[in-house]
């Protein structure tokens, strides 16, 4: 009984202190500052129901995921695909030459890489400036000394 009385007395003391502090601050505060403070209080009060809803949904999804971990449902595993490799028959005649290329360490038939087409000069038309100026760009590699 004495502990309950002490708790009630402490609660009433904090409540009286808070109310007194609010009155003193409210009398000294300008009307603009009071409007800002009321806006903050209203915003916090409006966000409480949304926050409680988010916490409730998150706790339900957590319960479901924990339940799924505790009681896993094993689905039948599909049979792995079978791979059959068939060696092609050797063809008579000359075999294609092998060249390095592609992936590192990869050798491929030379027929897979056709000879490079000859370079044809490209013609560019520059629009604007003094009339229509035409330039021809040669795609020849740079020569080094």
C-alpha positions as CSV (number, residue, x, y, z in Angstrom):
1,X,0.0,0.0,0.0
2,X,2.8,2.4,0.8
3,X,4.6,1.6,-2.5
4,X,1.4,2.3,-4.4
5,X,1.0,5.6,-2.6
6,X,4.6,6.6,-3.3
7,X,4.1,5.8,-7.1
8,X,0.9,7.8,-7.2
9,X,2.5,10.7,-5.4
10,X,5.6,10.6,-7.8
11,X,3.2,10.5,-10.8
12,X,1.2,13.5,-9.5
13,X,4.4,15.5,-8.9
14,X,5.7,14.9,-12.4
15,X,2.3,15.7,-13.9
16,X,2.1,19.0,-11.9
17,X,5.6,19.9,-13.0
18,X,4.8,19.2,-16.6
19,X,1.6,21.2,-16.5
20,X,3.3,24.2,-14.8
21,X,6.2,24.1,-17.3
22,X,3.8,24.0,-20.2
23,X,1.9,27.1,-18.8
24,X,5.0,29.1,-18.2
25,X,6.5,28.3,-21.7
26,X,3.1,28.9,-23.3
27,X,2.8,32.4,-21.8
28,X,6.3,33.4,-22.9
29,X,6.0,32.0,-26.4
30,X,5.0,34.0,-29.5
31,X,2.0,33.1,-31.4
32,X,4.0,31.9,-34.4
33,X,6.1,29.6,-32.3
34,X,3.0,28.3,-30.6
35,X,1.5,27.6,-34.1
36,X,4.7,25.6,-35.0
37,X,4.6,23.7,-31.8
38,X,0.9,22.8,-32.3
39,X,1.7,21.7,-35.8
40,X,4.4,19.4,-34.6
41,X,2.1,17.9,-31.9
42,X,-0.7,17.4,-34.5
43,X,1.7,15.7,-36.9
44,X,3.1,13.3,-34.3
45,X,-0.5,12.5,-33.2
46,X,-1.5,11.8,-36.8
47,X,1.5,9.5,-37.4
48,X,0.8,7.2,-34.4
49,X,-2.0,5.1,-36.0
50,X,0.0,4.6,-39.2
51,X,3.0,3.6,-37.2
52,X,1.0,1.1,-35.2
53,X,-0.5,-0.4,-38.4
54,X,3.0,-0.8,-39.9
55,X,4.3,-2.5,-36.7
56,X,1.3,-4.8,-36.7
57,X,1.7,-5.9,-40.3
58,X,5.5,-6.4,-39.8
59,X,4.9,-8.6,-36.7
60,X,2.4,-10.7,-38.6
61,X,4.8,-11.3,-41.5
62,X,7.6,-12.1,-39.1
63,X,5.4,-14.6,-37.3
64,X,4.5,-16.2,-40.7
65,X,8.2,-16.4,-41.7
66,X,9.2,-17.9,-38.4
67,X,6.4,-20.5,-38.7
68,X,7.6,-21.4,-42.2
69,X,11.1,-21.9,-40.8
70,X,9.8,-24.0,-37.9
71,X,7.6,-26.2,-40.2
72,X,9.1,-26.3,-43.6
73,X,7.0,-27.9,-46.4
74,X,9.2,-30.0,-48.7
75,X,8.0,-30.0,-52.3
76,X,9.1,-32.9,-54.5
77,X,12.3,-32.0,-56.3
78,X,12.1,-32.3,-60.1
79,X,14.4,-34.8,-61.7
80,X,17.6,-33.2,-63.1
81,X,17.8,-32.9,-66.8
82,X,19.8,-35.6,-68.5
83,X,22.5,-34.5,-70.9
84,X,23.6,-36.9,-73.6
85,X,26.8,-36.0,-75.5
86,X,27.2,-37.6,-78.9
87,X,30.7,-37.5,-80.6
88,X,30.2,-36.5,-84.3
89,X,31.7,-38.9,-86.8
90,X,35.1,-37.8,-88.3
91,X,34.7,-36.4,-91.8
92,X,37.3,-37.4,-94.4
93,X,39.4,-34.6,-95.9
94,X,41.4,-31.6,-94.7
95,X,40.5,-30.4,-91.2
96,X,40.1,-26.6,-90.7
97,X,43.0,-24.7,-89.2
98,X,42.7,-23.7,-85.6
99,X,43.2,-20.1,-84.5
100,X,43.4,-18.6,-81.0
101,X,40.5,-16.3,-80.0
102,X,37.3,-15.9,-78.0
103,X,37.7,-17.1,-74.4
104,X,41.1,-17.3,-72.9
105,X,42.8,-20.4,-74.0
106,X,40.1,-21.1,-76.6
107,X,40.9,-22.4,-80.1
108,X,38.4,-22.1,-82.8
109,X,38.3,-23.1,-86.5
110,X,39.6,-20.3,-88.8
111,X,36.4,-20.4,-90.8
112,X,34.6,-18.9,-87.8
113,X,36.5,-15.7,-88.3
114,X,36.1,-14.3,-91.8
115,X,38.8,-12.2,-93.3
116,X,38.5,-8.5,-92.4
117,X,36.7,-6.4,-95.0
118,X,38.7,-3.6,-96.6
119,X,38.3,-0.2,-95.0
120,X,36.2,2.3,-97.0
121,X,36.7,6.0,-96.3
122,X,33.6,7.5,-94.5
123,X,32.1,10.8,-95.6
124,X,30.8,13.2,-93.0
125,X,28.8,16.4,-93.7
126,X,29.2,19.1,-91.1
127,X,26.0,21.2,-90.7
128,X,26.3,24.8,-89.8
129,X,29.1,27.3,-90.0
130,X,30.2,28.6,-93.4
131,X,28.2,26.6,-96.0
132,X,28.1,22.8,-96.2
133,X,31.6,21.6,-95.5
134,X,32.3,18.0,-96.4
135,X,35.1,16.1,-94.8
136,X,36.3,12.6,-95.6
137,X,37.8,10.5,-92.8
138,X,40.2,7.8,-93.7
139,X,40.0,4.8,-91.4
140,X,43.7,3.9,-91.9
141,X,45.6,3.0,-88.8
142,X,48.1,5.6,-87.4
143,X,51.6,5.0,-88.4
144,X,54.3,4.9,-85.7
145,X,57.9,5.7,-86.2
